[in-house]
Amino acid sequence: MSEVKLSRVESLFEELEYPISRAEAAGEFGDTTVLFADGEGNLGRYVSECPSEQFGSADDLYEELQLALPIEAVGEPGQSEGDA
């Protein structure tokens, strides 16, 4: 099991070969915990909840992941990652 901060997820996505199916991508991250501003969750599960069946690039996957993440993933309104 590995852990990754949300801000580092896109670099993980860049390591995959595209195009990739949602199921394949979810399987790649089934044992990865993503750390949020307020909590954590299973990255593979969130990828499996993305709307598209297939992704053409890391950017496509990352954009759709944003739709699947819970509200606590983004922290407080108006707060960005890295703000002290």
PyMOL Python script that loads the backbone (N, CA, C, O; Angstrom):
from pymol import cmd

cmd.read_pdbstr("""\
ATOM      1  N   MET A   1       0.843  -1.191   0.000  1.00  0.00           N
ATOM      2  CA  MET A   1       0.000   0.000   0.000  1.00  0.00           C
ATOM      3  C   MET A   1       0.879   1.242   0.000  1.00  0.00           C
ATOM      4  O   MET A   1       1.824   1.343   0.783  1.00  0.00           O
ATOM      5  N   SER A   2       0.572   2.170  -0.865  1.00  0.00           N
ATOM      6  CA  SER A   2       1.340   3.405  -0.912  1.00  0.00           C
ATOM      7  C   SER A   2       0.416   4.597  -0.680  1.00  0.00           C
ATOM      8  O   SER A   2      -0.804   4.498  -0.818  1.00  0.00           O
ATOM      9  N   GLU A   3       1.023   5.715  -0.326  1.00  0.00           N
ATOM     10  CA  GLU A   3       0.274   6.942  -0.096  1.00  0.00           C
ATOM     11  C   GLU A   3       0.835   8.035  -0.995  1.00  0.00           C
ATOM     12  O   GLU A   3       2.035   8.085  -1.264  1.00  0.00           O
ATOM     13  N   VAL A   4      -0.056   8.907  -1.453  1.00  0.00           N
ATOM     14  CA  VAL A   4       0.360  10.020  -2.305  1.00  0.00           C
ATOM     15  C   VAL A   4      -0.517  11.224  -1.980  1.00  0.00           C
ATOM     16  O   VAL A   4      -1.722  11.085  -1.772  1.00  0.00           O
ATOM     17  N   LYS A   5       0.094  12.401  -1.940  1.00  0.00           N
ATOM     18  CA  LYS A   5      -0.689  13.622  -1.752  1.00  0.00           C
ATOM     19  C   LYS A   5      -1.453  13.915  -3.032  1.00  0.00           C
ATOM     20  O   LYS A   5      -0.990  13.595  -4.126  1.00  0.00           O
ATOM     21  N   LEU A   6      -2.613  14.518  -2.894  1.00  0.00           N
ATOM     22  CA  LEU A   6      -3.431  14.862  -4.053  1.00  0.00           C
ATOM     23  C   LEU A   6      -2.639  15.684  -5.065  1.00  0.00           C
ATOM     24  O   LEU A   6      -2.812  15.518  -6.272  1.00  0.00           O
ATOM     25  N   SER A   7      -1.776  16.562  -4.580  1.00  0.00           N
ATOM     26  CA  SER A   7      -0.986  17.413  -5.474  1.00  0.00           C
ATOM     27  C   SER A   7       0.015  16.618  -6.316  1.00  0.00           C
ATOM     28  O   SER A   7       0.560  17.148  -7.285  1.00  0.00           O
ATOM     29  N   ARG A   8       0.265  15.353  -5.959  1.00  0.00           N
ATOM     30  CA  ARG A   8       1.237  14.517  -6.680  1.00  0.00           C
ATOM     31  C   ARG A   8       0.568  13.462  -7.567  1.00  0.00           C
ATOM     32  O   ARG A   8       1.258  12.722  -8.269  1.00  0.00           O
ATOM     33  N   VAL A   9      -0.747  13.385  -7.544  1.00  0.00           N
ATOM     34  CA  VAL A   9      -1.463  12.353  -8.289  1.00  0.00           C
ATOM     35  C   VAL A   9      -1.219  12.467  -9.790  1.00  0.00           C
ATOM     36  O   VAL A   9      -1.051  11.453 -10.468  1.00  0.00           O
ATOM     37  N   GLU A  10      -1.199  13.668 -10.305  1.00  0.00           N
ATOM     38  CA  GLU A  10      -1.037  13.836 -11.751  1.00  0.00           C
ATOM     39  C   GLU A  10       0.284  13.237 -12.233  1.00  0.00           C
ATOM     40  O   GLU A  10       0.342  12.683 -13.331  1.00  0.00           O
ATOM     41  N   SER A  11       1.339  13.339 -11.435  1.00  0.00           N
ATOM     42  CA  SER A  11       2.618  12.751 -11.843  1.00  0.00           C
ATOM     43  C   SER A  11       2.526  11.226 -11.891  1.00  0.00           C
ATOM     44  O   SER A  11       3.188  10.600 -12.719  1.00  0.00           O
ATOM     45  N   LEU A  12       1.725  10.620 -11.027  1.00  0.00           N
ATOM     46  CA  LEU A  12       1.489   9.171 -11.105  1.00  0.00           C
ATOM     47  C   LEU A  12       0.759   8.816 -12.386  1.00  0.00           C
ATOM     48  O   LEU A  12       1.088   7.830 -13.045  1.00  0.00           O
ATOM     49  N   PHE A  13      -0.224   9.614 -12.733  1.00  0.00           N
ATOM     50  CA  PHE A  13      -0.992   9.366 -13.951  1.00  0.00           C
ATOM     51  C   PHE A  13      -0.097   9.439 -15.192  1.00  0.00           C
ATOM     52  O   PHE A  13      -0.329   8.724 -16.166  1.00  0.00           O
ATOM     53  N   GLU A  14       0.914  10.290 -15.158  1.00  0.00           N
ATOM     54  CA  GLU A  14       1.814  10.447 -16.301  1.00  0.00           C
ATOM     55  C   GLU A  14       2.667   9.205 -16.540  1.00  0.00           C
ATOM     56  O   GLU A  14       3.237   9.049 -17.619  1.00  0.00           O
ATOM     57  N   GLU A  15       2.762   8.317 -15.545  1.00  0.00           N
ATOM     58  CA  GLU A  15       3.549   7.095 -15.683  1.00  0.00           C
ATOM     59  C   GLU A  15       2.795   5.985 -16.427  1.00  0.00           C
ATOM     60  O   GLU A  15       3.401   4.990 -16.826  1.00  0.00           O
ATOM     61  N   LEU A  16       1.498   6.146 -16.611  1.00  0.00           N
ATOM     62  CA  LEU A  16       0.697   5.138 -17.314  1.00  0.00           C
ATOM     63  C   LEU A  16       0.853   5.274 -18.819  1.00  0.00           C
ATOM     64  O   LEU A  16       1.247   6.326 -19.321  1.00  0.00           O
ATOM     65  N   GLU A  17       0.536   4.187 -19.544  1.00  0.00           N
ATOM     66  CA  GLU A  17       0.530   4.231 -21.007  1.00  0.00           C
ATOM     67  C   GLU A  17      -0.889   4.498 -21.470  1.00  0.00           C
ATOM     68  O   GLU A  17      -1.832   3.846 -21.022  1.00  0.00           O
ATOM     69  N   TYR A  18      -1.034   5.459 -22.368  1.00  0.00           N
ATOM     70  CA  TYR A  18      -2.352   5.869 -22.866  1.00  0.00           C
ATOM     71  C   TYR A  18      -2.488   5.497 -24.324  1.00  0.00           C
ATOM     72  O   TYR A  18      -1.485   5.443 -25.036  1.00  0.00           O
ATOM     73  N   PRO A  19      -3.711   5.236 -24.797  1.00  0.00           N
ATOM     74  CA  PRO A  19      -4.955   5.292 -24.016  1.00  0.00           C
ATOM     75  C   PRO A  19      -5.029   4.135 -23.022  1.00  0.00           C
ATOM     76  O   PRO A  19      -4.413   3.086 -23.213  1.00  0.00           O
ATOM     77  N   ILE A  20      -5.802   4.354 -21.956  1.00  0.00           N
ATOM     78  CA  ILE A  20      -5.990   3.339 -20.924  1.00  0.00           C
ATOM     79  C   ILE A  20      -7.464   3.332 -20.524  1.00  0.00           C
ATOM     80  O   ILE A  20      -8.110   4.379 -20.472  1.00  0.00           O
ATOM     81  N   SER A  21      -7.981   2.146 -20.245  1.00  0.00           N
ATOM     82  CA  SER A  21      -9.383   2.051 -19.836  1.00  0.00           C
ATOM     83  C   SER A  21      -9.523   2.465 -18.374  1.00  0.00           C
ATOM     84  O   SER A  21      -8.562   2.448 -17.605  1.00  0.00           O
ATOM     85  N   ARG A  22     -10.736   2.832 -18.022  1.00  0.00           N
ATOM     86  CA  ARG A  22     -11.016   3.203 -16.626  1.00  0.00           C
ATOM     87  C   ARG A  22     -10.685   2.035 -15.705  1.00  0.00           C
ATOM     88  O   ARG A  22     -10.079   2.234 -14.653  1.00  0.00           O
ATOM     89  N   ALA A  23     -11.075   0.819 -16.087  1.00  0.00           N
ATOM     90  CA  ALA A  23     -10.829  -0.361 -15.247  1.00  0.00           C
ATOM     91  C   ALA A  23      -9.334  -0.617 -15.059  1.00  0.00           C
ATOM     92  O   ALA A  23      -8.889  -0.931 -13.954  1.00  0.00           O
ATOM     93  N   GLU A  24      -8.561  -0.483 -16.136  1.00  0.00           N
ATOM     94  CA  GLU A  24      -7.111  -0.680 -16.032  1.00  0.00           C
ATOM     95  C   GLU A  24      -6.482   0.380 -15.125  1.00  0.00           C
ATOM     96  O   GLU A  24      -5.650   0.064 -14.274  1.00  0.00           O
ATOM     97  N   ALA A  25      -6.885   1.632 -15.313  1.00  0.00           N
ATOM     98  CA  ALA A  25      -6.332   2.715 -14.496  1.00  0.00           C
ATOM     99  C   ALA A  25      -6.699   2.521 -13.026  1.00  0.00           C
ATOM    100  O   ALA A  25      -5.863   2.710 -12.142  1.00  0.00           O
ATOM    101  N   ALA A  26      -7.943   2.148 -12.770  1.00  0.00           N
ATOM    102  CA  ALA A  26      -8.374   1.915 -11.389  1.00  0.00           C
ATOM    103  C   ALA A  26      -7.565   0.782 -10.764  1.00  0.00           C
ATOM    104  O   ALA A  26      -7.180   0.857  -9.597  1.00  0.00           O
ATOM    105  N   GLY A  27      -7.309  -0.267 -11.546  1.00  0.00           N
ATOM    106  CA  GLY A  27      -6.520  -1.393 -11.051  1.00  0.00           C
ATOM    107  C   GLY A  27      -5.093  -1.007 -10.707  1.00  0.00           C
ATOM    108  O   GLY A  27      -4.509  -1.541  -9.764  1.00  0.00           O
ATOM    109  N   GLU A  28      -4.534  -0.081 -11.472  1.00  0.00           N
ATOM    110  CA  GLU A  28      -3.165   0.388 -11.218  1.00  0.00           C
ATOM    111  C   GLU A  28      -3.039   1.056  -9.845  1.00  0.00           C
ATOM    112  O   GLU A  28      -1.973   1.025  -9.229  1.00  0.00           O
ATOM    113  N   PHE A  29      -4.137   1.662  -9.370  1.00  0.00           N
ATOM    114  CA  PHE A  29      -4.079   2.439  -8.127  1.00  0.00           C
ATOM    115  C   PHE A  29      -4.939   1.849  -7.016  1.00  0.00           C
ATOM    116  O   PHE A  29      -5.281   2.539  -6.056  1.00  0.00           O
ATOM    117  N   GLY A  30      -5.287   0.578  -7.147  1.00  0.00           N
ATOM    118  CA  GLY A  30      -6.128  -0.075  -6.145  1.00  0.00           C
ATOM    119  C   GLY A  30      -5.520  -0.141  -4.757  1.00  0.00           C
ATOM    120  O   GLY A  30      -6.238  -0.249  -3.763  1.00  0.00           O
ATOM    121  N   ASP A  31      -4.193  -0.075  -4.686  1.00  0.00           N
ATOM    122  CA  ASP A  31      -3.530  -0.135  -3.375  1.00  0.00           C
ATOM    123  C   ASP A  31      -2.881   1.198  -3.004  1.00  0.00           C
ATOM    124  O   ASP A  31      -1.956   1.249  -2.193  1.00  0.00           O
ATOM    125  N   THR A  32      -3.383   2.276  -3.612  1.00  0.00           N
ATOM    126  CA  THR A  32      -2.824   3.608  -3.358  1.00  0.00           C
ATOM    127  C   THR A  32      -3.825   4.463  -2.583  1.00  0.00           C
ATOM    128  O   THR A  32      -4.980   4.606  -2.984  1.00  0.00           O
ATOM    129  N   THR A  33      -3.371   5.018  -1.487  1.00  0.00           N
ATOM    130  CA  THR A  33      -4.180   5.938  -0.693  1.00  0.00           C
ATOM    131  C   THR A  33      -3.806   7.359  -1.086  1.00  0.00           C
ATOM    132  O   THR A  33      -2.631   7.725  -1.087  1.00  0.00           O
ATOM    133  N   VAL A  34      -4.821   8.160  -1.422  1.00  0.00           N
ATOM    134  CA  VAL A  34      -4.581   9.564  -1.755  1.00  0.00           C
ATOM    135  C   VAL A  34      -4.913  10.400  -0.520  1.00  0.00           C
ATOM    136  O   VAL A  34      -5.959  10.225   0.106  1.00  0.00           O
ATOM    137  N   LEU A  35      -4.000  11.311  -0.183  1.00  0.00           N
ATOM    138  CA  LEU A  35      -4.143  12.147   1.011  1.00  0.00           C
ATOM    139  C   LEU A  35      -4.696  13.511   0.613  1.00  0.00           C
ATOM    140  O   LEU A  35      -4.149  14.182  -0.262  1.00  0.00           O
ATOM    141  N   PHE A  36      -5.788  13.913   1.267  1.00  0.00           N
ATOM    142  CA  PHE A  36      -6.442  15.192   0.992  1.00  0.00           C
ATOM    143  C   PHE A  36      -6.084  16.210   2.059  1.00  0.00           C
ATOM    144  O   PHE A  36      -5.412  15.898   3.043  1.00  0.00           O
ATOM    145  N   ALA A  37      -6.546  17.438   1.844  1.00  0.00           N
ATOM    146  CA  ALA A  37      -6.388  18.484   2.847  1.00  0.00           C
ATOM    147  C   ALA A  37      -7.049  18.053   4.160  1.00  0.00           C
ATOM    148  O   ALA A  37      -6.570  18.389   5.244  1.00  0.00           O
ATOM    149  N   ASP A  38      -8.151  17.308   4.053  1.00  0.00           N
ATOM    150  CA  ASP A  38      -8.885  16.879   5.237  1.00  0.00           C
ATOM    151  C   ASP A  38      -9.362  15.442   5.047  1.00  0.00           C
ATOM    152  O   ASP A  38     -10.547  15.202   4.819  1.00  0.00           O
ATOM    153  N   GLY A  39      -8.439  14.488   5.142  1.00  0.00           N
ATOM    154  CA  GLY A  39      -8.820  13.084   5.031  1.00  0.00           C
ATOM    155  C   GLY A  39      -8.007  12.356   3.979  1.00  0.00           C
ATOM    156  O   GLY A  39      -6.971  12.833   3.517  1.00  0.00           O
ATOM    157  N   GLU A  40      -8.509  11.182   3.614  1.00  0.00           N
ATOM    158  CA  GLU A  40      -7.824  10.345   2.631  1.00  0.00           C
ATOM    159  C   GLU A  40      -8.835   9.398   2.008  1.00  0.00           C
ATOM    160  O   GLU A  40      -9.964   9.278   2.482  1.00  0.00           O
ATOM    161  N   GLY A  41      -8.419   8.729   0.942  1.00  0.00           N
ATOM    162  CA  GLY A  41      -9.300   7.778   0.282  1.00  0.00           C
ATOM    163  C   GLY A  41      -8.509   6.906  -0.673  1.00  0.00           C
ATOM    164  O   GLY A  41      -7.321   7.136  -0.897  1.00  0.00           O
ATOM    165  N   ASN A  42      -9.173   5.899  -1.238  1.00  0.00           N
ATOM    166  CA  ASN A  42      -8.528   4.977  -2.161  1.00  0.00           C
ATOM    167  C   ASN A  42      -8.547   5.553  -3.577  1.00  0.00           C
ATOM    168  O   ASN A  42      -9.614   5.789  -4.145  1.00  0.00           O
ATOM    169  N   LEU A  43      -7.373   5.775  -4.133  1.00  0.00           N
ATOM    170  CA  LEU A  43      -7.266   6.380  -5.456  1.00  0.00           C
ATOM    171  C   LEU A  43      -7.912   5.505  -6.527  1.00  0.00           C
ATOM    172  O   LEU A  43      -8.579   6.023  -7.423  1.00  0.00           O
ATOM    173  N   GLY A  44      -7.727   4.208  -6.448  1.00  0.00           N
ATOM    174  CA  GLY A  44      -8.334   3.305  -7.417  1.00  0.00           C
ATOM    175  C   GLY A  44      -9.848   3.408  -7.420  1.00  0.00           C
ATOM    176  O   GLY A  44     -10.473   3.373  -8.481  1.00  0.00           O
ATOM    177  N   ARG A  45     -10.440   3.534  -6.247  1.00  0.00           N
ATOM    178  CA  ARG A  45     -11.905   3.665  -6.165  1.00  0.00           C
ATOM    179  C   ARG A  45     -12.379   4.949  -6.835  1.00  0.00           C
ATOM    180  O   ARG A  45     -13.369   4.946  -7.567  1.00  0.00           O
ATOM    181  N   TYR A  46     -11.668   6.046  -6.583  1.00  0.00           N
ATOM    182  CA  TYR A  46     -12.064   7.314  -7.208  1.00  0.00           C
ATOM    183  C   TYR A  46     -11.916   7.256  -8.721  1.00  0.00           C
ATOM    184  O   TYR A  46     -12.769   7.767  -9.447  1.00  0.00           O
ATOM    185  N   VAL A  47     -10.840   6.637  -9.204  1.00  0.00           N
ATOM    186  CA  VAL A  47     -10.657   6.493 -10.654  1.00  0.00           C
ATOM    187  C   VAL A  47     -11.800   5.666 -11.235  1.00  0.00           C
ATOM    188  O   VAL A  47     -12.299   5.973 -12.318  1.00  0.00           O
ATOM    189  N   SER A  48     -12.217   4.621 -10.524  1.00  0.00           N
ATOM    190  CA  SER A  48     -13.300   3.761 -11.023  1.00  0.00           C
ATOM    191  C   SER A  48     -14.631   4.503 -11.106  1.00  0.00           C
ATOM    192  O   SER A  48     -15.543   4.062 -11.806  1.00  0.00           O
ATOM    193  N   GLU A  49     -14.750   5.628 -10.398  1.00  0.00           N
ATOM    194  CA  GLU A  49     -15.986   6.415 -10.406  1.00  0.00           C
ATOM    195  C   GLU A  49     -15.970   7.536 -11.447  1.00  0.00           C
ATOM    196  O   GLU A  49     -16.935   8.292 -11.555  1.00  0.00           O
ATOM    197  N   CYS A  50     -14.877   7.650 -12.216  1.00  0.00           N
ATOM    198  CA  CYS A  50     -14.810   8.646 -13.287  1.00  0.00           C
ATOM    199  C   CYS A  50     -15.820   8.289 -14.377  1.00  0.00           C
ATOM    200  O   CYS A  50     -16.070   7.109 -14.623  1.00  0.00           O
ATOM    201  N   PRO A  51     -16.405   9.298 -15.033  1.00  0.00           N
ATOM    202  CA  PRO A  51     -17.448   9.026 -16.026  1.00  0.00           C
ATOM    203  C   PRO A  51     -16.975   8.328 -17.303  1.00  0.00           C
ATOM    204  O   PRO A  51     -17.723   7.523 -17.857  1.00  0.00           O
ATOM    205  N   SER A  52     -15.773   8.604 -17.784  1.00  0.00           N
ATOM    206  CA  SER A  52     -15.324   8.043 -19.061  1.00  0.00           C
ATOM    207  C   SER A  52     -14.896   6.587 -18.928  1.00  0.00           C
ATOM    208  O   SER A  52     -14.395   6.163 -17.887  1.00  0.00           O
ATOM    209  N   GLU A  53     -15.103   5.832 -20.006  1.00  0.00           N
ATOM    210  CA  GLU A  53     -14.671   4.436 -20.059  1.00  0.00           C
ATOM    211  C   GLU A  53     -13.184   4.332 -20.375  1.00  0.00           C
ATOM    212  O   GLU A  53     -12.539   3.338 -20.043  1.00  0.00           O
ATOM    213  N   GLN A  54     -12.643   5.371 -21.021  1.00  0.00           N
ATOM    214  CA  GLN A  54     -11.241   5.344 -21.447  1.00  0.00           C
ATOM    215  C   GLN A  54     -10.665   6.753 -21.368  1.00  0.00           C
ATOM    216  O   GLN A  54     -11.376   7.746 -21.520  1.00  0.00           O
ATOM    217  N   PHE A  55      -9.352   6.812 -21.127  1.00  0.00           N
ATOM    218  CA  PHE A  55      -8.650   8.092 -21.028  1.00  0.00           C
ATOM    219  C   PHE A  55      -7.542   8.146 -22.061  1.00  0.00           C
ATOM    220  O   PHE A  55      -6.806   7.176 -22.244  1.00  0.00           O
ATOM    221  N   GLY A  56      -7.421   9.284 -22.739  1.00  0.00           N
ATOM    222  CA  GLY A  56      -6.414   9.451 -23.783  1.00  0.00           C
ATOM    223  C   GLY A  56      -5.111  10.044 -23.281  1.00  0.00           C
ATOM    224  O   GLY A  56      -4.095   9.991 -23.973  1.00  0.00           O
ATOM    225  N   SER A  57      -5.136  10.613 -22.070  1.00  0.00           N
ATOM    226  CA  SER A  57      -3.923  11.250 -21.529  1.00  0.00           C
ATOM    227  C   SER A  57      -4.038  11.379 -20.015  1.00  0.00           C
ATOM    228  O   SER A  57      -5.113  11.219 -19.437  1.00  0.00           O
ATOM    229  N   ALA A  58      -2.904  11.673 -19.391  1.00  0.00           N
ATOM    230  CA  ALA A  58      -2.880  11.913 -17.951  1.00  0.00           C
ATOM    231  C   ALA A  58      -3.769  13.101 -17.593  1.00  0.00           C
ATOM    232  O   ALA A  58      -4.433  13.093 -16.557  1.00  0.00           O
ATOM    233  N   ASP A  59      -3.780  14.116 -18.447  1.00  0.00           N
ATOM    234  CA  ASP A  59      -4.613  15.292 -18.200  1.00  0.00           C
ATOM    235  C   ASP A  59      -6.092  14.925 -18.181  1.00  0.00           C
ATOM    236  O   ASP A  59      -6.846  15.393 -17.328  1.00  0.00           O
ATOM    237  N   ASP A  60      -6.505  14.075 -19.139  1.00  0.00           N
ATOM    238  CA  ASP A  60      -7.908  13.648 -19.187  1.00  0.00           C
ATOM    239  C   ASP A  60      -8.296  12.928 -17.901  1.00  0.00           C
ATOM    240  O   ASP A  60      -9.349  13.192 -17.321  1.00  0.00           O
ATOM    241  N   LEU A  61      -7.443  12.027 -17.469  1.00  0.00           N
ATOM    242  CA  LEU A  61      -7.723  11.254 -16.254  1.00  0.00           C
ATOM    243  C   LEU A  61      -7.767  12.170 -15.038  1.00  0.00           C
ATOM    244  O   LEU A  61      -8.658  12.039 -14.199  1.00  0.00           O
ATOM    245  N   TYR A  62      -6.821  13.092 -14.933  1.00  0.00           N
ATOM    246  CA  TYR A  62      -6.778  13.994 -13.781  1.00  0.00           C
ATOM    247  C   TYR A  62      -8.011  14.896 -13.732  1.00  0.00           C
ATOM    248  O   TYR A  62      -8.580  15.116 -12.663  1.00  0.00           O
ATOM    249  N   GLU A  63      -8.420  15.414 -14.883  1.00  0.00           N
ATOM    250  CA  GLU A  63      -9.610  16.272 -14.926  1.00  0.00           C
ATOM    251  C   GLU A  63     -10.849  15.515 -14.453  1.00  0.00           C
ATOM    252  O   GLU A  63     -11.651  16.046 -13.685  1.00  0.00           O
ATOM    253  N   GLU A  64     -11.002  14.276 -14.911  1.00  0.00           N
ATOM    254  CA  GLU A  64     -12.171  13.501 -14.506  1.00  0.00           C
ATOM    255  C   GLU A  64     -12.096  13.086 -13.042  1.00  0.00           C
ATOM    256  O   GLU A  64     -13.123  12.972 -12.372  1.00  0.00           O
ATOM    257  N   LEU A  65     -10.889  12.862 -12.549  1.00  0.00           N
ATOM    258  CA  LEU A  65     -10.737  12.524 -11.136  1.00  0.00           C
ATOM    259  C   LEU A  65     -11.306  13.635 -10.264  1.00  0.00           C
ATOM    260  O   LEU A  65     -11.908  13.362  -9.225  1.00  0.00           O
ATOM    261  N   GLN A  66     -11.122  14.879 -10.676  1.00  0.00           N
ATOM    262  CA  GLN A  66     -11.636  16.010  -9.897  1.00  0.00           C
ATOM    263  C   GLN A  66     -13.150  15.900  -9.701  1.00  0.00           C
ATOM    264  O   GLN A  66     -13.672  16.327  -8.671  1.00  0.00           O
ATOM    265  N   LEU A  67     -13.857  15.333 -10.679  1.00  0.00           N
ATOM    266  CA  LEU A  67     -15.307  15.171 -10.584  1.00  0.00           C
ATOM    267  C   LEU A  67     -15.699  14.052  -9.620  1.00  0.00           C
ATOM    268  O   LEU A  67     -16.790  14.070  -9.050  1.00  0.00           O
ATOM    269  N   ALA A  68     -14.806  13.082  -9.442  1.00  0.00           N
ATOM    270  CA  ALA A  68     -15.116  11.920  -8.613  1.00  0.00           C
ATOM    271  C   ALA A  68     -14.702  12.081  -7.155  1.00  0.00           C
ATOM    272  O   ALA A  68     -15.126  11.307  -6.297  1.00  0.00           O
ATOM    273  N   LEU A  69     -13.881  13.080  -6.875  1.00  0.00           N
ATOM    274  CA  LEU A  69     -13.371  13.259  -5.515  1.00  0.00           C
ATOM    275  C   LEU A  69     -14.444  13.800  -4.571  1.00  0.00           C
ATOM    276  O   LEU A  69     -15.320  14.554  -4.994  1.00  0.00           O
ATOM    277  N   PRO A  70     -14.378  13.417  -3.298  1.00  0.00           N
ATOM    278  CA  PRO A  70     -15.318  13.963  -2.312  1.00  0.00           C
ATOM    279  C   PRO A  70     -14.979  15.411  -1.979  1.00  0.00           C
ATOM    280  O   PRO A  70     -13.870  15.871  -2.250  1.00  0.00           O
ATOM    281  N   ILE A  71     -15.921  16.120  -1.399  1.00  0.00           N
ATOM    282  CA  ILE A  71     -15.751  17.542  -1.088  1.00  0.00           C
ATOM    283  C   ILE A  71     -14.568  17.792  -0.149  1.00  0.00           C
ATOM    284  O   ILE A  71     -13.917  18.831  -0.253  1.00  0.00           O
ATOM    285  N   GLU A  72     -14.278  16.859   0.766  1.00  0.00           N
ATOM    286  CA  GLU A  72     -13.168  17.080   1.698  1.00  0.00           C
ATOM    287  C   GLU A  72     -11.810  17.038   1.000  1.00  0.00           C
ATOM    288  O   GLU A  72     -10.803  17.424   1.593  1.00  0.00           O
ATOM    289  N   ALA A  73     -11.766  16.582  -0.236  1.00  0.00           N
ATOM    290  CA  ALA A  73     -10.505  16.534  -0.975  1.00  0.00           C
ATOM    291  C   ALA A  73      -9.975  17.929  -1.275  1.00  0.00           C
ATOM    292  O   ALA A  73      -8.767  18.108  -1.427  1.00  0.00           O
ATOM    293  N   VAL A  74     -10.844  18.905  -1.362  1.00  0.00           N
ATOM    294  CA  VAL A  74     -10.419  20.245  -1.750  1.00  0.00           C
ATOM    295  C   VAL A  74     -10.209  21.179  -0.569  1.00  0.00           C
ATOM    296  O   VAL A  74      -9.802  22.324  -0.763  1.00  0.00           O
ATOM    297  N   GLY A  75     -10.472  20.726   0.638  1.00  0.00           N
ATOM    298  CA  GLY A  75     -10.247  21.563   1.812  1.00  0.00           C
ATOM    299  C   GLY A  75     -11.313  22.635   1.954  1.00  0.00           C
ATOM    300  O   GLY A  75     -12.425  22.497   1.444  1.00  0.00           O
ATOM    301  N   GLU A  76     -10.964  23.693   2.646  1.00  0.00           N
ATOM    302  CA  GLU A  76     -11.902  24.786   2.897  1.00  0.00           C
ATOM    303  C   GLU A  76     -12.104  25.624   1.641  1.00  0.00           C
ATOM    304  O   GLU A  76     -11.178  25.767   0.842  1.00  0.00           O
ATOM    305  N   PRO A  77     -13.283  26.172   1.456  1.00  0.00           N
ATOM    306  CA  PRO A  77     -13.503  27.046   0.302  1.00  0.00           C
ATOM    307  C   PRO A  77     -12.509  28.207   0.309  1.00  0.00           C
ATOM    308  O   PRO A  77     -12.282  28.832   1.346  1.00  0.00           O
ATOM    309  N   GLY A  78     -11.924  28.487  -0.843  1.00  0.00           N
ATOM    310  CA  GLY A  78     -10.975  29.587  -0.952  1.00  0.00           C
ATOM    311  C   GLY A  78      -9.563  29.220  -0.556  1.00  0.00           C
ATOM    312  O   GLY A  78      -8.652  30.028  -0.736  1.00  0.00           O
ATOM    313  N   GLN A  79      -9.347  28.023  -0.019  1.00  0.00           N
ATOM    314  CA  GLN A  79      -8.031  27.594   0.400  1.00  0.00           C
ATOM    315  C   GLN A  79      -7.419  26.740  -0.706  1.00  0.00           C
ATOM    316  O   GLN A  79      -8.067  25.818  -1.201  1.00  0.00           O
ATOM    317  N   SER A  80      -6.200  27.031  -1.093  1.00  0.00           N
ATOM    318  CA  SER A  80      -5.534  26.202  -2.090  1.00  0.00           C
ATOM    319  C   SER A  80      -4.450  25.383  -1.416  1.00  0.00           C
ATOM    320  O   SER A  80      -3.964  25.737  -0.342  1.00  0.00           O
ATOM    321  N   GLU A  81      -4.076  24.280  -2.057  1.00  0.00           N
ATOM    322  CA  GLU A  81      -3.004  23.457  -1.502  1.00  0.00           C
ATOM    323  C   GLU A  81      -1.743  24.299  -1.417  1.00  0.00           C
ATOM    324  O   GLU A  81      -1.414  25.038  -2.345  1.00  0.00           O
ATOM    325  N   GLY A  82      -1.050  24.184  -0.315  1.00  0.00           N
ATOM    326  CA  GLY A  82       0.187  24.929  -0.171  1.00  0.00           C
ATOM    327  C   GLY A  82       0.024  26.226   0.601  1.00  0.00           C
ATOM    328  O   GLY A  82       1.013  26.794   1.063  1.00  0.00           O
ATOM    329  N   ASP A  83      -1.211  26.707   0.751  1.00  0.00           N
ATOM    330  CA  ASP A  83      -1.406  27.899   1.577  1.00  0.00           C
ATOM    331  C   ASP A  83      -1.169  27.549   3.035  1.00  0.00           C
ATOM    332  O   ASP A  83      -1.629  26.512   3.513  1.00  0.00           O
ATOM    333  N   ALA A  84      -0.468  28.390   3.724  1.00  0.00           N
ATOM    334  CA  ALA A  84      -0.191  28.120   5.140  1.00  0.00           C
ATOM    335  C   ALA A  84      -1.277  28.704   6.012  1.00  0.00           C
ATOM    336  O   ALA A  84      -1.220  28.580   7.235  1.00  0.00           O
TER     337      ALA A  84
END
""", "prot")
cmd.dss("prot")
cmd.show_as("cartoon", "prot")
cmd.util.cbc("prot")
cmd.orient("prot")
